[in-house]
C-alpha cells in the first residue's frame, strides 16, 4: 500500500510499482471514477478510450427501454383520445356509396 499527497491542483502521483503492475506509461489516459463513499478508482484506458469505457454503465436502468415504453404509452393515450373524438362527434357515419 502506498500513501501519496495531493497537490494544490488535486493531482496525485501513481507510485512506480503500481504504474509498472498495471502497465501505465507516461502520457497514457486513465479513467477516474467515484466508486461510492470515499473510494476513487483509477483505471488505465487502452488505445481506444471509447472501447475501453464500454460496459461501464452496465447493470443500470435501460434508458432505451424506458423511452420505448414511454412512447408506447403516449401512442395509446393518443389513440384513446382520438377514438373518443370520433365516437362523441355526433356526426352520423356515412356508409359506402351505392
Gaussian input, Z-matrix of N, CA and C with variables (Angstrom, degrees):
# hf/3-21g

backbone

0 1
 N
 C     1     B1
 C     2     B2     1     A1
 N     3     B3     2     A2     1     D1
 C     4     B4     3     A3     2     D2
 C     5     B5     4     A4     3     D3
 N     6     B6     5     A5     4     D4
 C     7     B7     6     A6     5     D5
 C     8     B8     7     A7     6     D6
 N     9     B9     8     A8     7     D7
 C    10    B10     9     A9     8     D8
 C    11    B11    10    A10     9     D9
 N    12    B12    11    A11    10    D10
 C    13    B13    12    A12    11    D11
 C    14    B14    13    A13    12    D12
 N    15    B15    14    A14    13    D13
 C    16    B16    15    A15    14    D14
 C    17    B17    16    A16    15    D15
 N    18    B18    17    A17    16    D16
 C    19    B19    18    A18    17    D17
 C    20    B20    19    A19    18    D18
 N    21    B21    20    A20    19    D19
 C    22    B22    21    A21    20    D20
 C    23    B23    22    A22    21    D21
 N    24    B24    23    A23    22    D22
 C    25    B25    24    A24    23    D23
 C    26    B26    25    A25    24    D24
 N    27    B27    26    A26    25    D25
 C    28    B28    27    A27    26    D26
 C    29    B29    28    A28    27    D27
 N    30    B30    29    A29    28    D28
 C    31    B31    30    A30    29    D29
 C    32    B32    31    A31    30    D30
 N    33    B33    32    A32    31    D31
 C    34    B34    33    A33    32    D32
 C    35    B35    34    A34    33    D33
 N    36    B36    35    A35    34    D34
 C    37    B37    36    A36    35    D35
 C    38    B38    37    A37    36    D36
 N    39    B39    38    A38    37    D37
 C    40    B40    39    A39    38    D38
 C    41    B41    40    A40    39    D39
 N    42    B42    41    A41    40    D40
 C    43    B43    42    A42    41    D41
 C    44    B44    43    A43    42    D42
 N    45    B45    44    A44    43    D43
 C    46    B46    45    A45    44    D44
 C    47    B47    46    A46    45    D45
 N    48    B48    47    A47    46    D46
 C    49    B49    48    A48    47    D47
 C    50    B50    49    A49    48    D48
 N    51    B51    50    A50    49    D49
 C    52    B52    51    A51    50    D50
 C    53    B53    52    A52    51    D51
 N    54    B54    53    A53    52    D52
 C    55    B55    54    A54    53    D53
 C    56    B56    55    A55    54    D54
 N    57    B57    56    A56    55    D55
 C    58    B58    57    A57    56    D56
 C    59    B59    58    A58    57    D57
 N    60    B60    59    A59    58    D58
 C    61    B61    60    A60    59    D59
 C    62    B62    61    A61    60    D60
 N    63    B63    62    A62    61    D61
 C    64    B64    63    A63    62    D62
 C    65    B65    64    A64    63    D63
 N    66    B66    65    A65    64    D64
 C    67    B67    66    A66    65    D65
 C    68    B68    67    A67    66    D66
 N    69    B69    68    A68    67    D67
 C    70    B70    69    A69    68    D68
 C    71    B71    70    A70    69    D69
 N    72    B72    71    A71    70    D70
 C    73    B73    72    A72    71    D71
 C    74    B74    73    A73    72    D72
 N    75    B75    74    A74    73    D73
 C    76    B76    75    A75    74    D74
 C    77    B77    76    A76    75    D75
 N    78    B78    77    A77    76    D76
 C    79    B79    78    A78    77    D77
 C    80    B80    79    A79    78    D78
 N    81    B81    80    A80    79    D79
 C    82    B82    81    A81    80    D80
 C    83    B83    82    A82    81    D81
 N    84    B84    83    A83    82    D82
 C    85    B85    84    A84    83    D83
 C    86    B86    85    A85    84    D84
 N    87    B87    86    A86    85    D85
 C    88    B88    87    A87    86    D86
 C    89    B89    88    A88    87    D87
 N    90    B90    89    A89    88    D88
 C    91    B91    90    A90    89    D89
 C    92    B92    91    A91    90    D90
 N    93    B93    92    A92    91    D91
 C    94    B94    93    A93    92    D92
 C    95    B95    94    A94    93    D93
 N    96    B96    95    A95    94    D94
 C    97    B97    96    A96    95    D95
 C    98    B98    97    A97    96    D96
 N    99    B99    98    A98    97    D97
 C   100   B100    99    A99    98    D98
 C   101   B101   100   A100    99    D99
 N   102   B102   101   A101   100   D100
 C   103   B103   102   A102   101   D101
 C   104   B104   103   A103   102   D102
 N   105   B105   104   A104   103   D103
 C   106   B106   105   A105   104   D104
 C   107   B107   106   A106   105   D105
 N   108   B108   107   A107   106   D106
 C   109   B109   108   A108   107   D107
 C   110   B110   109   A109   108   D108
 N   111   B111   110   A110   109   D109
 C   112   B112   111   A111   110   D110
 C   113   B113   112   A112   111   D111
 N   114   B114   113   A113   112   D112
 C   115   B115   114   A114   113   D113
 C   116   B116   115   A115   114   D114
 N   117   B117   116   A116   115   D115
 C   118   B118   117   A117   116   D116
 C   119   B119   118   A118   117   D117
 N   120   B120   119   A119   118   D118
 C   121   B121   120   A120   119   D119
 C   122   B122   121   A121   120   D120
 N   123   B123   122   A122   121   D121
 C   124   B124   123   A123   122   D122
 C   125   B125   124   A124   123   D123
 N   126   B126   125   A125   124   D124
 C   127   B127   126   A126   125   D125
 C   128   B128   127   A127   126   D126
 N   129   B129   128   A128   127   D127
 C   130   B130   129   A129   128   D128
 C   131   B131   130   A130   129   D129
 N   132   B132   131   A131   130   D130
 C   133   B133   132   A132   131   D131
 C   134   B134   133   A133   132   D132
 N   135   B135   134   A134   133   D133
 C   136   B136   135   A135   134   D134
 C   137   B137   136   A136   135   D135
 N   138   B138   137   A137   136   D136
 C   139   B139   138   A138   137   D137
 C   140   B140   139   A139   138   D138
 N   141   B141   140   A140   139   D139
 C   142   B142   141   A141   140   D140
 C   143   B143   142   A142   141   D141
 N   144   B144   143   A143   142   D142
 C   145   B145   144   A144   143   D143
 C   146   B146   145   A145   144   D144
 N   147   B147   146   A146   145   D145
 C   148   B148   147   A147   146   D146
 C   149   B149   148   A148   147   D147
 N   150   B150   149   A149   148   D148
 C   151   B151   150   A150   149   D149
 C   152   B152   151   A151   150   D150
 N   153   B153   152   A152   151   D151
 C   154   B154   153   A153   152   D152
 C   155   B155   154   A154   153   D153
 N   156   B156   155   A155   154   D154
 C   157   B157   156   A156   155   D155
 C   158   B158   157   A157   156   D156
 N   159   B159   158   A158   157   D157
 C   160   B160   159   A159   158   D158
 C   161   B161   160   A160   159   D159
 N   162   B162   161   A161   160   D160
 C   163   B163   162   A162   161   D161
 C   164   B164   163   A163   162   D162
 N   165   B165   164   A164   163   D163
 C   166   B166   165   A165   164   D164
 C   167   B167   166   A166   165   D165
 N   168   B168   167   A167   166   D166
 C   169   B169   168   A168   167   D167
 C   170   B170   169   A169   168   D168
 N   171   B171   170   A170   169   D169
 C   172   B172   171   A171   170   D170
 C   173   B173   172   A172   171   D171
 N   174   B174   173   A173   172   D172
 C   175   B175   174   A174   173   D173
 C   176   B176   175   A175   174   D174
 N   177   B177   176   A176   175   D175
 C   178   B178   177   A177   176   D176
 C   179   B179   178   A178   177   D177
 N   180   B180   179   A179   178   D178
 C   181   B181   180   A180   179   D179
 C   182   B182   181   A181   180   D180
 N   183   B183   182   A182   181   D181
 C   184   B184   183   A183   182   D182
 C   185   B185   184   A184   183   D183
 N   186   B186   185   A185   184   D184
 C   187   B187   186   A186   185   D185
 C   188   B188   187   A187   186   D186
 N   189   B189   188   A188   187   D187
 C   190   B190   189   A189   188   D188
 C   191   B191   190   A190   189   D189
 N   192   B192   191   A191   190   D190
 C   193   B193   192   A192   191   D191
 C   194   B194   193   A193   192   D192
 N   195   B195   194   A194   193   D193
 C   196   B196   195   A195   194   D194
 C   197   B197   196   A196   195   D195
 N   198   B198   197   A197   196   D196
 C   199   B199   198   A198   197   D197
 C   200   B200   199   A199   198   D198
 N   201   B201   200   A200   199   D199
 C   202   B202   201   A201   200   D200
 C   203   B203   202   A202   201   D201
 N   204   B204   203   A203   202   D202
 C   205   B205   204   A204   203   D203
 C   206   B206   205   A205   204   D204
 N   207   B207   206   A206   205   D205
 C   208   B208   207   A207   206   D206
 C   209   B209   208   A208   207   D207
 N   210   B210   209   A209   208   D208
 C   211   B211   210   A210   209   D209
 C   212   B212   211   A211   210   D210
 N   213   B213   212   A212   211   D211
 C   214   B214   213   A213   212   D212
 C   215   B215   214   A214   213   D213
 N   216   B216   215   A215   214   D214
 C   217   B217   216   A216   215   D215
 C   218   B218   217   A217   216   D216
 N   219   B219   218   A218   217   D217
 C   220   B220   219   A219   218   D218
 C   221   B221   220   A220   219   D219
 N   222   B222   221   A221   220   D220
 C   223   B223   222   A222   221   D221
 C   224   B224   223   A223   222   D222
 N   225   B225   224   A224   223   D223
 C   226   B226   225   A225   224   D224
 C   227   B227   226   A226   225   D225
 N   228   B228   227   A227   226   D226
 C   229   B229   228   A228   227   D227
 C   230   B230   229   A229   228   D228
 N   231   B231   230   A230   229   D229
 C   232   B232   231   A231   230   D230
 C   233   B233   232   A232   231   D231
 N   234   B234   233   A233   232   D232
 C   235   B235   234   A234   233   D233
 C   236   B236   235   A235   234   D234
 N   237   B237   236   A236   235   D235
 C   238   B238   237   A237   236   D236
 C   239   B239   238   A238   237   D237
 N   240   B240   239   A239   238   D238
 C   241   B241   240   A240   239   D239
 C   242   B242   241   A241   240   D240
 N   243   B243   242   A242   241   D241
 C   244   B244   243   A243   242   D242
 C   245   B245   244   A244   243   D243
 N   246   B246   245   A245   244   D244
 C   247   B247   246   A246   245   D245
 C   248   B248   247   A247   246   D246
 N   249   B249   248   A248   247   D247
 C   250   B250   249   A249   248   D248
 C   251   B251   250   A250   249   D249
 N   252   B252   251   A251   250   D250
 C   253   B253   252   A252   251   D251
 C   254   B254   253   A253   252   D252
 N   255   B255   254   A254   253   D253
 C   256   B256   255   A255   254   D254
 C   257   B257   256   A256   255   D255
 N   258   B258   257   A257   256   D256
 C   259   B259   258   A258   257   D257
 C   260   B260   259   A259   258   D258
 N   261   B261   260   A260   259   D259
 C   262   B262   261   A261   260   D260
 C   263   B263   262   A262   261   D261
 N   264   B264   263   A263   262   D262
 C   265   B265   264   A264   263   D263
 C   266   B266   265   A265   264   D264
 N   267   B267   266   A266   265   D265
 C   268   B268   267   A267   266   D266
 C   269   B269   268   A268   267   D267
 N   270   B270   269   A269   268   D268
 C   271   B271   270   A270   269   D269
 C   272   B272   271   A271   270   D270
 N   273   B273   272   A272   271   D271
 C   274   B274   273   A273   272   D272
 C   275   B275   274   A274   273   D273
 N   276   B276   275   A275   274   D274
 C   277   B277   276   A276   275   D275
 C   278   B278   277   A277   276   D276
 N   279   B279   278   A278   277   D277
 C   280   B280   279   A279   278   D278
 C   281   B281   280   A280   279   D279
 N   282   B282   281   A281   280   D280
 C   283   B283   282   A282   281   D281
 C   284   B284   283   A283   282   D282
 N   285   B285   284   A284   283   D283
 C   286   B286   285   A285   284   D284
 C   287   B287   286   A286   285   D285
 N   288   B288   287   A287   286   D286
 C   289   B289   288   A288   287   D287
 C   290   B290   289   A289   288   D288
 N   291   B291   290   A290   289   D289
 C   292   B292   291   A291   290   D290
 C   293   B293   292   A292   291   D291

   B1=1.4517
   B2=1.5233
   B3=1.3181
   B4=1.4594
   B5=1.5138
   B6=1.3154
   B7=1.4574
   B8=1.5224
   B9=1.3302
   B10=1.4549
   B11=1.5213
   B12=1.3061
   B13=1.4685
   B14=1.5238
   B15=1.3253
   B16=1.4646
   B17=1.5258
   B18=1.3178
   B19=1.4578
   B20=1.5264
   B21=1.3233
   B22=1.4720
   B23=1.5292
   B24=1.3370
   B25=1.4688
   B26=1.5316
   B27=1.3240
   B28=1.4589
   B29=1.5252
   B30=1.3139
   B31=1.4589
   B32=1.5244
   B33=1.3350
   B34=1.4613
   B35=1.5217
   B36=1.3175
   B37=1.4633
   B38=1.5205
   B39=1.3342
   B40=1.4568
   B41=1.5273
   B42=1.3166
   B43=1.4633
   B44=1.5316
   B45=1.3350
   B46=1.4667
   B47=1.5226
   B48=1.3286
   B49=1.4654
   B50=1.5331
   B51=1.3264
   B52=1.4642
   B53=1.5229
   B54=1.3424
   B55=1.4755
   B56=1.5135
   B57=1.3325
   B58=1.4610
   B59=1.5290
   B60=1.3413
   B61=1.4612
   B62=1.5319
   B63=1.3368
   B64=1.4698
   B65=1.5225
   B66=1.3205
   B67=1.4648
   B68=1.5108
   B69=1.3304
   B70=1.4697
   B71=1.5240
   B72=1.3092
   B73=1.4648
   B74=1.5201
   B75=1.3345
   B76=1.4662
   B77=1.5321
   B78=1.3236
   B79=1.4652
   B80=1.5149
   B81=1.3462
   B82=1.4593
   B83=1.5245
   B84=1.3252
   B85=1.4605
   B86=1.5236
   B87=1.3308
   B88=1.4557
   B89=1.5259
   B90=1.3230
   B91=1.4545
   B92=1.5241
   B93=1.3262
   B94=1.4560
   B95=1.5258
   B96=1.3399
   B97=1.4610
   B98=1.5187
   B99=1.3332
   B100=1.4605
   B101=1.5213
   B102=1.3086
   B103=1.4645
   B104=1.5215
   B105=1.3253
   B106=1.4620
   B107=1.5145
   B108=1.3019
   B109=1.4596
   B110=1.5151
   B111=1.3178
   B112=1.4654
   B113=1.5167
   B114=1.3331
   B115=1.4641
   B116=1.5250
   B117=1.3134
   B118=1.4638
   B119=1.5192
   B120=1.3350
   B121=1.4626
   B122=1.5149
   B123=1.3119
   B124=1.4640
   B125=1.5219
   B126=1.3367
   B127=1.4563
   B128=1.5176
   B129=1.3327
   B130=1.4622
   B131=1.5276
   B132=1.3394
   B133=1.4585
   B134=1.5189
   B135=1.3081
   B136=1.4547
   B137=1.5217
   B138=1.3233
   B139=1.4613
   B140=1.5215
   B141=1.3286
   B142=1.4641
   B143=1.5241
   B144=1.3386
   B145=1.4646
   B146=1.5268
   B147=1.3351
   B148=1.4608
   B149=1.5271
   B150=1.3240
   B151=1.4621
   B152=1.5232
   B153=1.3262
   B154=1.4587
   B155=1.5221
   B156=1.3265
   B157=1.4656
   B158=1.5218
   B159=1.3272
   B160=1.4595
   B161=1.5246
   B162=1.3253
   B163=1.4534
   B164=1.5151
   B165=1.3223
   B166=1.4589
   B167=1.5226
   B168=1.3261
   B169=1.4597
   B170=1.5261
   B171=1.3165
   B172=1.4576
   B173=1.5251
   B174=1.3071
   B175=1.4567
   B176=1.5170
   B177=1.3259
   B178=1.4588
   B179=1.5154
   B180=1.3045
   B181=1.4612
   B182=1.5285
   B183=1.3209
   B184=1.4596
   B185=1.5179
   B186=1.3051
   B187=1.4575
   B188=1.5223
   B189=1.3229
   B190=1.4640
   B191=1.5219
   B192=1.3242
   B193=1.4626
   B194=1.5317
   B195=1.3211
   B196=1.4725
   B197=1.5262
   B198=1.3447
   B199=1.4654
   B200=1.5241
   B201=1.3421
   B202=1.4667
   B203=1.5244
   B204=1.3347
   B205=1.4592
   B206=1.5242
   B207=1.3296
   B208=1.4593
   B209=1.5285
   B210=1.3247
   B211=1.4714
   B212=1.5198
   B213=1.3340
   B214=1.4583
   B215=1.5274
   B216=1.3344
   B217=1.4631
   B218=1.5307
   B219=1.3269
   B220=1.4637
   B221=1.5273
   B222=1.3348
   B223=1.4750
   B224=1.5246
   B225=1.3320
   B226=1.4619
   B227=1.5270
   B228=1.3341
   B229=1.4603
   B230=1.5230
   B231=1.3380
   B232=1.4674
   B233=1.5101
   B234=1.3364
   B235=1.4653
   B236=1.5262
   B237=1.3368
   B238=1.4618
   B239=1.5304
   B240=1.3165
   B241=1.4601
   B242=1.5315
   B243=1.3185
   B244=1.4609
   B245=1.5101
   B246=1.3340
   B247=1.4637
   B248=1.5271
   B249=1.3100
   B250=1.4606
   B251=1.5322
   B252=1.3195
   B253=1.4600
   B254=1.5182
   B255=1.3069
   B256=1.4538
   B257=1.5222
   B258=1.3418
   B259=1.4611
   B260=1.5174
   B261=1.3094
   B262=1.4537
   B263=1.5259
   B264=1.2934
   B265=1.4594
   B266=1.5202
   B267=1.3258
   B268=1.4627
   B269=1.5232
   B270=1.2945
   B271=1.4637
   B272=1.5187
   B273=1.3550
   B274=1.4673
   B275=1.5306
   B276=1.3000
   B277=1.4619
   B278=1.5294
   B279=1.3035
   B280=1.4492
   B281=1.5223
   B282=1.2768
   B283=1.4711
   B284=1.5180
   B285=1.3026
   B286=1.4490
   B287=1.5195
   B288=1.3278
   B289=1.4703
   B290=1.5142
   B291=1.2830
   B292=1.4310
   B293=1.4077
   A1=107.71
   A2=115.45
   A3=121.26
   A4=109.42
   A5=116.42
   A6=122.17
   A7=107.12
   A8=116.08
   A9=121.12
   A10=108.78
   A11=116.16
   A12=121.49
   A13=108.44
   A14=116.32
   A15=119.65
   A16=109.03
   A17=115.24
   A18=120.79
   A19=108.63
   A20=117.82
   A21=119.77
   A22=112.79
   A23=117.29
   A24=121.15
   A25=112.11
   A26=118.31
   A27=121.33
   A28=113.49
   A29=117.67
   A30=121.08
   A31=110.70
   A32=114.58
   A33=120.54
   A34=108.19
   A35=116.01
   A36=121.23
   A37=107.07
   A38=116.75
   A39=120.74
   A40=106.80
   A41=117.39
   A42=120.16
   A43=112.47
   A44=114.79
   A45=121.70
   A46=112.60
   A47=118.46
   A48=119.37
   A49=111.56
   A50=117.41
   A51=121.03
   A52=110.34
   A53=117.22
   A54=120.35
   A55=109.97
   A56=116.70
   A57=121.02
   A58=110.78
   A59=117.20
   A60=121.34
   A61=112.31
   A62=117.24
   A63=119.85
   A64=112.96
   A65=117.14
   A66=120.81
   A67=114.63
   A68=117.64
   A69=120.59
   A70=110.27
   A71=115.12
   A72=122.07
   A73=108.27
   A74=118.15
   A75=120.03
   A76=111.03
   A77=116.58
   A78=121.91
   A79=114.40
   A80=118.63
   A81=120.64
   A82=110.02
   A83=115.86
   A84=121.36
   A85=109.42
   A86=115.38
   A87=120.65
   A88=108.09
   A89=115.81
   A90=121.19
   A91=107.27
   A92=116.47
   A93=122.31
   A94=107.34
   A95=116.46
   A96=120.53
   A97=110.15
   A98=114.74
   A99=121.08
   A100=106.25
   A101=117.04
   A102=121.60
   A103=112.41
   A104=117.23
   A105=120.58
   A106=110.84
   A107=115.39
   A108=119.36
   A109=110.79
   A110=116.33
   A111=121.12
   A112=112.09
   A113=116.68
   A114=121.35
   A115=111.62
   A116=115.70
   A117=123.31
   A118=107.37
   A119=117.03
   A120=121.06
   A121=109.53
   A122=115.62
   A123=122.17
   A124=105.99
   A125=116.22
   A126=120.68
   A127=110.04
   A128=116.76
   A129=118.81
   A130=110.36
   A131=115.60
   A132=121.36
   A133=108.33
   A134=115.69
   A135=119.84
   A136=110.92
   A137=115.46
   A138=120.40
   A139=111.91
   A140=117.16
   A141=121.90
   A142=108.38
   A143=118.32
   A144=120.44
   A145=113.75
   A146=117.55
   A147=119.92
   A148=109.59
   A149=116.99
   A150=120.52
   A151=110.72
   A152=116.93
   A153=120.52
   A154=111.98
   A155=117.37
   A156=121.25
   A157=112.41
   A158=117.49
   A159=120.54
   A160=109.79
   A161=115.96
   A162=121.12
   A163=114.15
   A164=118.62
   A165=121.37
   A166=110.71
   A167=117.81
   A168=121.81
   A169=112.67
   A170=117.23
   A171=121.41
   A172=110.53
   A173=115.25
   A174=120.26
   A175=113.30
   A176=117.16
   A177=120.17
   A178=110.35
   A179=117.42
   A180=119.86
   A181=110.67
   A182=115.89
   A183=120.93
   A184=109.23
   A185=116.73
   A186=120.65
   A187=110.92
   A188=116.41
   A189=120.28
   A190=109.93
   A191=116.88
   A192=120.92
   A193=110.44
   A194=116.70
   A195=120.92
   A196=110.53
   A197=117.59
   A198=121.13
   A199=111.16
   A200=116.65
   A201=119.71
   A202=111.15
   A203=116.88
   A204=120.46
   A205=110.88
   A206=116.42
   A207=120.56
   A208=110.96
   A209=116.47
   A210=119.84
   A211=111.55
   A212=117.04
   A213=120.65
   A214=110.34
   A215=116.15
   A216=120.52
   A217=111.14
   A218=116.44
   A219=121.00
   A220=110.89
   A221=116.57
   A222=120.17
   A223=110.69
   A224=116.98
   A225=120.64
   A226=110.60
   A227=116.74
   A228=120.15
   A229=110.69
   A230=117.36
   A231=121.56
   A232=111.69
   A233=117.55
   A234=120.94
   A235=110.17
   A236=116.41
   A237=120.64
   A238=110.62
   A239=115.85
   A240=120.41
   A241=110.20
   A242=117.08
   A243=121.21
   A244=111.86
   A245=117.51
   A246=121.49
   A247=110.23
   A248=117.99
   A249=121.75
   A250=110.26
   A251=117.16
   A252=120.26
   A253=111.36
   A254=117.69
   A255=121.07
   A256=109.56
   A257=118.02
   A258=121.69
   A259=112.08
   A260=117.23
   A261=121.89
   A262=113.55
   A263=118.82
   A264=119.84
   A265=112.74
   A266=118.64
   A267=121.20
   A268=112.97
   A269=117.84
   A270=121.81
   A271=107.04
   A272=116.40
   A273=118.45
   A274=110.01
   A275=114.06
   A276=119.30
   A277=108.38
   A278=115.47
   A279=121.93
   A280=109.97
   A281=116.27
   A282=120.37
   A283=108.36
   A284=117.04
   A285=122.03
   A286=112.90
   A287=117.53
   A288=121.98
   A289=109.43
   A290=114.86
   A291=114.27
   A292=118.77
   D1=134.21
   D2=179.14
   D3=-114.65
   D4=145.95
   D5=175.80
   D6=-114.82
   D7=128.78
   D8=179.71
   D9=-126.18
   D10=159.34
   D11=-179.87
   D12=-107.47
   D13=141.82
   D14=176.45
   D15=-82.32
   D16=145.46
   D17=177.83
   D18=-81.80
   D19=170.64
   D20=176.03
   D21=-58.25
   D22=-23.39
   D23=178.27
   D24=-90.78
   D25=4.93
   D26=-179.91
   D27=83.72
   D28=11.61
   D29=-178.46
   D30=-85.40
   D31=148.55
   D32=174.00
   D33=-130.11
   D34=153.97
   D35=176.09
   D36=-103.14
   D37=123.29
   D38=176.92
   D39=-77.02
   D40=123.74
   D41=-177.83
   D42=-56.33
   D43=148.48
   D44=-174.55
   D45=-57.39
   D46=-40.95
   D47=-178.23
   D48=-64.58
   D49=-34.71
   D50=178.05
   D51=-73.85
   D52=-41.80
   D53=176.91
   D54=-57.84
   D55=-43.01
   D56=-179.38
   D57=-66.35
   D58=-41.53
   D59=-177.79
   D60=-63.72
   D61=-35.78
   D62=-178.97
   D63=-99.55
   D64=-1.12
   D65=175.91
   D66=78.30
   D67=30.12
   D68=178.00
   D69=-79.59
   D70=131.69
   D71=176.81
   D72=-116.31
   D73=158.21
   D74=176.88
   D75=-55.81
   D76=132.03
   D77=179.55
   D78=90.08
   D79=-7.02
   D80=178.13
   D81=-66.41
   D82=151.72
   D83=176.02
   D84=-90.48
   D85=142.36
   D86=174.44
   D87=-128.60
   D88=153.63
   D89=176.82
   D90=-107.17
   D91=126.26
   D92=179.85
   D93=-108.65
   D94=122.27
   D95=-178.81
   D96=-129.56
   D97=150.19
   D98=175.29
   D99=-82.11
   D100=120.31
   D101=-174.47
   D102=-98.37
   D103=17.21
   D104=178.81
   D105=95.99
   D106=144.25
   D107=-179.09
   D108=61.58
   D109=-127.43
   D110=179.12
   D111=-106.11
   D112=16.75
   D113=-176.72
   D114=-93.00
   D115=139.51
   D116=177.33
   D117=-128.13
   D118=135.98
   D119=177.42
   D120=-111.17
   D121=137.80
   D122=175.10
   D123=-119.52
   D124=116.06
   D125=-178.23
   D126=-120.57
   D127=130.84
   D128=176.55
   D129=-68.04
   D130=140.94
   D131=175.83
   D132=-100.58
   D133=149.28
   D134=177.55
   D135=-78.51
   D136=-162.55
   D137=179.26
   D138=-65.90
   D139=-29.64
   D140=-179.76
   D141=-112.38
   D142=96.50
   D143=-176.52
   D144=-59.80
   D145=-30.92
   D146=179.92
   D147=-66.36
   D148=-45.74
   D149=178.86
   D150=-65.38
   D151=-37.09
   D152=-179.98
   D153=-66.92
   D154=-32.42
   D155=-177.88
   D156=-85.09
   D157=-7.44
   D158=-178.75
   D159=-60.25
   D160=132.06
   D161=178.00
   D162=91.79
   D163=-2.76
   D164=-178.90
   D165=-60.74
   D166=-37.12
   D167=-177.61
   D168=-94.70
   D169=8.92
   D170=-177.99
   D171=-59.53
   D172=140.44
   D173=178.23
   D174=96.58
   D175=-11.73
   D176=178.15
   D177=-83.15
   D178=-177.97
   D179=179.27
   D180=-66.84
   D181=144.46
   D182=179.63
   D183=-83.22
   D184=110.15
   D185=179.16
   D186=-68.83
   D187=-32.96
   D188=178.03
   D189=-64.89
   D190=-44.88
   D191=179.77
   D192=-62.60
   D193=-42.23
   D194=179.69
   D195=-63.65
   D196=-41.89
   D197=179.54
   D198=-65.06
   D199=-42.38
   D200=178.24
   D201=-61.67
   D202=-42.46
   D203=179.63
   D204=-65.05
   D205=-40.98
   D206=178.99
   D207=-61.81
   D208=-43.33
   D209=179.03
   D210=-66.67
   D211=-37.15
   D212=177.83
   D213=-63.64
   D214=-44.31
   D215=178.17
   D216=-63.49
   D217=-40.77
   D218=179.69
   D219=-64.55
   D220=-41.67
   D221=177.51
   D222=-62.36
   D223=-40.37
   D224=179.60
   D225=-64.54
   D226=-42.73
   D227=178.02
   D228=-62.93
   D229=-41.30
   D230=179.50
   D231=-65.02
   D232=-41.25
   D233=179.21
   D234=-65.95
   D235=-40.24
   D236=179.19
   D237=-64.08
   D238=-43.04
   D239=-179.75
   D240=-65.12
   D241=-43.57
   D242=179.01
   D243=-63.57
   D244=-40.02
   D245=179.24
   D246=-65.07
   D247=-36.90
   D248=179.49
   D249=-63.77
   D250=-39.76
   D251=178.74
   D252=-66.09
   D253=-37.48
   D254=-179.50
   D255=-68.93
   D256=-43.26
   D257=180.00
   D258=-66.64
   D259=-40.21
   D260=-172.82
   D261=-91.09
   D262=5.42
   D263=-173.75
   D264=-69.07
   D265=-25.61
   D266=-179.83
   D267=76.52
   D268=-1.01
   D269=179.31
   D270=-89.31
   D271=125.32
   D272=179.92
   D273=-63.17
   D274=140.19
   D275=-179.90
   D276=-77.42
   D277=133.82
   D278=-179.23
   D279=-84.64
   D280=133.25
   D281=178.09
   D282=-87.92
   D283=168.77
   D284=-179.07
   D285=-58.28
   D286=155.89
   D287=179.48
   D288=-73.42
   D289=147.70
   D290=176.28
   D291=164.89

